[in-house]
Amino acid sequence: MVVVVYRYGHRISRDKRITTHVALVARAFNADGIVIDTKDEGIEESVKKVVEKFGNDFFIKTGVPWKKFFGEWKGKIVHLTMYGERIDNVINEIKKHDNILVVVGSEKVPREFYEIADYNVAIGNQPHSEVAALAIFLHFLTDGKWLEKKFDGIMEIEPCKKGKKIRYNYEKILRIEGCNEAVIKHCKMVYELARRIAERIAKNGISVDISAIEAGAMLHDVGRSKTHGIMHIIEGAKIARKYGLPKKIIDIIEHHGGAGIDSEEAKKLGLPPKDYSPRTIEEMIVAHADNLTNTKYRKFRQAYYELKMKAGEKAAEKLRRLHEKLSSLAGIDIDEIVDEMR
């Protein structure tokens, strides 16, 4: 069944918020898209951002005259109005059709609507919100199955009794931002090693935010969608902010370069002037997992000599200190974890 909502009488100066809510209800309650009579690029952008973040193939079009759209529609037209037939008396008949256009007005609709509509449907016969009317109609139309729909989005809200919990699809963010397959594979490998190091340190009785490590590891190189130079740590932090990710994850991304870039080195590299050294245990774990991961996992000594050749003695010694610190926290040489991964 294809279900499209048509919003009539949208006034940019008065209805922007309520029309946006009509669109969001249409999407959440399993309609395929919404068409709005008045051109409004602001609403288009707002709804497309929700679709990008939370998923679904929902479409939105604005500036489409109703006579043209109704005339071209191949299916049944359902007009929601408090003057119509009770929904419980007609919904089973409506369900039999494959293509349904649901018309929701924001102001008094032309008399023609009542004649053109195949069904004039009332969600109760009292004045109330068109947002509520659309939600209840779509609930009846789907037999409540909209609740079971899975949205393949970047963000997914996790039901909880208190607080706010959001799950992110980090691989999807990498793909949307344009990272190539080699970068995505590398990020997955860093994720696996970082998680293993974190679990070992946690097993040793030390508090570690494993969820932050998982997120930071998967996204540490998202900035490589923009550049493969050192500025990828800055670009990655910008992308993380765009998605509203917590500061803890942004910091992991920004501080993963090598075994640490101090303010003096940052200046030489052309980075905005500040210290980019990993400070928290989460930042250290992701940075070091990255050091020990190329196209394959490698032990400390190989990573040490490669960094020494590339960036000099100072950078290599930072790597040594980082390796020793994390090995001490884990209670074993991190190379042993690398051996397990290999």
N, C-alpha and C positions, 0 to 999 in steps of 0.2 A: 504493500500500500504506500502510495506517495501522498504526503500531506504538506501543503504549502499554506502559509498564513498571508493574507493580504491586509495591510493596515491602511485604512482610508482616513483622510482628513487630517493628516499629520501637520501640525503647525510648529515650525522651527522655534518660534519665540516662546511657545507655551508647553509643547508636548514632548520635548526632547527626552526628559527623564522617563516619562510613562511609556513612550514608544520604545525606548531602549529596554524597559522591563518586559514589554510585550514580546520583543525579539528574544530576550533571554529565556522567557517561559517557553516560547515556541521551541527553542533549541533543547532546553532541558527536558521537555516533555515529549521529545522524539519526533517533532516535525522536521521536515527536510530543509526548509528554508523559509524566509520571509521576504515579501515584496512590499515596498512602501511607496505611496503615491507621490510624495514630495521628495525632491532631491535633498539629501542630507548626508554629506560626506563624513561629518562628525560621528553620526550614529553608525555608519558603515565601519569606520575605523574602530570604534569602541567594541562592536560586536565581533569583528574579525580578530581583535586582540584576545577576546575571551575564547574564541574558537581555537586560536593558535596555542593558548596556554592549556586549555582544558580538553581540547580534542573535538572530534566529530567532523562530519563533512557538511555541516550546516552552511547554507549560503544566504547572502543578503543582497538585495538590489533595491535602490531607491530611485525616485524620479520616474516611475512607471505609471502612466494614466490608467485609471481603472477600466474605462471602456475598452481600451485596446487589449489590456491583459485579460479581462473577462471574456472578450470575444475570441481570443486565441486559446483559452483554457479547454483542454480535452478531459473533461471529468465533471464531477458534481460540485456544486457550489453550496456551501453551508454558511448562512448569515447568522451570527450570534446577536440576538436582540431579546430584550425582556418581553417583547410582544409576541414571541414565537411559540412553537409547540414545546411542551415539556421534553427535556432531553431524554428522560427514561422511556418515553413513548416512541421515540424515533431512532435512538442510537443504534439498535440492532439492524435496522434497515440501512442506515448510513454505513455501517461496517462492511456491508456487502460490496461496496464500490472500491475500485483500485486507485483512483485519483480524486483527491478531495481538496478543495480550496476553501479555507476557513476565513471568512471576512469579519474583521474586527474594526469597528468605527471609533474615531476619537471625538467626533461631533455628530450632529444629526445627519444621517445618511439620506441620499436621494430616495424618493419613493420607488424608483426603478429597482433598487436593490431587492425589495421585497418580491418583486415580480420576476426578476432574473434568477434569484436564488432557488435552488431545488428544495432546500430545507431552510426555513426560518426557525432557529432553535433558541429556546429560552433556558438559561441556567437560573431557574426561579423567575418569578415575575415581579421582582422588586428592583429598584435602582441599586446598582453596585458597580464595582470596578471591572473594566474590560480585561484587566490582567487576571483577575480571579475567574472570570467567565471562561477565558481561554484555557487556563490551567485545568479547570474542572472538566471542560469539554474534552481536552486531550487525555485526561485521566480515564474518562469513560470510554473514549475511542480505543485506547490501548489496553483496556481492562487492567489498568494499573501496572502494566509490564514495563512502562518507562522507567520504573524504579530499578529494574534489573539490567538496564542498558549499561554496557561498559564503554566508556569514552577513552579512546587511545590518545590521551593528551600528555603534555609535558608535566602538568600538575594534576594530582588526584587528592581530594580531601578524604582523610581517613576518619570515619565516624568515631567519636569518643565522648565519654560522659562529661568531661571538663577540658577546657583548653582548646588549642587549635593544633591539629596534626595534618601535615601535608607531605605526600610522597611525590618525588620528582622522577621522571624518566630521563636520566642523565644521558643515556645513549641517544635518545631522540633529540636532545638539545644539541649534541655534537653534530648530528646529521642535519638538523635545521640550519645550524650556523655554517654548514658547508665544510666540515672537516673531512678529509679523505680517509679511505679505509685503513691506510697505514697508521694514521694518527689514532683512529678509533681503536684499532687492535692494540696499539701501545698503551692507550689509556686503560683498557681492560686489563692488560698485564700488570700495570702499576697498581690498579685497584686490587687485584688478587694478592700481590706481594704486600702491599701496605696493610691490607686487612689481616693477613697472616702475622705480620710483625706486631700489629696492634693487639691481636688476640693473645699473642705470646706475652707481651708486656702486661696486659690486663690479668693474665693468668698468674703473673708474678706479683699481683696485689697492687698494681698501680692504676689509678683512674685514667681511662682513655675514652674519648668520645668517638666510638667506632663509626657511628652514622655520619659524623662530620668528615671523618677520614675517607669513608666510602665516596661521599659526594665530592670532596676535594680531589681525590685521586682520579675519579672518572672525568672531572672537568679541568684538571690542572693544565691541560694543553688545548683547551677550547679556543684560546687566542691564536692558535696556529691556523685557524680558519682565515685569519687576517694577515698574518706574517709568521715566517719561521725564524725570524731574528729574535733577539732578547726582548724586544718590545711585545712579544706574545704574552708575557706575564701581565703587562698593562692592559692589553686588549682583552685578555681573558677575564680580568677583574671587571672591566666595563660590561662585558657580556653577562657576567654573573649578577651584576647590579641590575641590569635590564630585566632579568627574570625575578628580581626580588629575593635573591638568595641571602641567607644570613651572613653577617659580617665575618663570622668564623670561617665560612667556606671561601669567601672572597679573599681573606688573608692567606689561606692555604694556597690558593692559586697564585697570589701575588708574591709569595715568599718561597716558591719551590725552585727557583733558578739555582742550579748548581748545589753547593752546600751553604749558600748564603752570599748575598751581594751587599756589601756595606755602602754607606753614603758616598764615600770617596770613589769606589769602583762604579757605583751607579752613575756618577757624574761623567766618568770616562766613557761609559757605555752609551751615554745619551739618554738615560732614564730620568724621569722626574726626580729631583734631589731628595732622597730619604734612604733609610736603611731597609733593605729587602731580605735581611737574614731571617731564617725560621726561628721563631721564639717559643711557641707552644709545642707540646709534645706531638700534637696532631700535625702541625706544620713540618716538624722534623721528620716524622715518619713518612709523609708523602714525598717530601724532598728527597729523602734517602732511597725510597722505593723507586723513584724516578732515576736516581743516579745508577741504580743497580739493574735498570731495565733499558734495553735498547730494542732490537728486534727479538733478542733472547735475553734471559736473565744472566747476569754475570756477577762474579764475586768481587769483593772490595778491591783486591789488588789490581785487577784489570781496569776497574773504573778509576782507581787512583792514578795509574800511569797514563790513561787516556786523558784524564782531566789535566794532569800535570803538563802533558805535551800541548794541550789546547789552550789552557788558561794560566799555566805557571804554577810555581811552588806554593804560593800563598793559597790559591784556590784548592789545590790538592791537600794541603794540610788541614784546611777547614773540613774537607771530606773525611779525613782520618779522624778528626775529633768527633764529628757527627756519628761516624760508624762506631767508635768506641763508646760514646755516650748511650746510643740506643742498644748496643750489645750489653752494656752494663744494666740497663733498665730491664731488658728481656731475660737476663740471667744466662744467656748463651750468645755465642758469636752469631751475628746476623747472617754470616755466610752459611751457617747450618740451615737456616730457613731457606736461603737461596738454593742450597743443595736439594732440599725437599721439593721445592718448586720445579727444579730442573728434572 
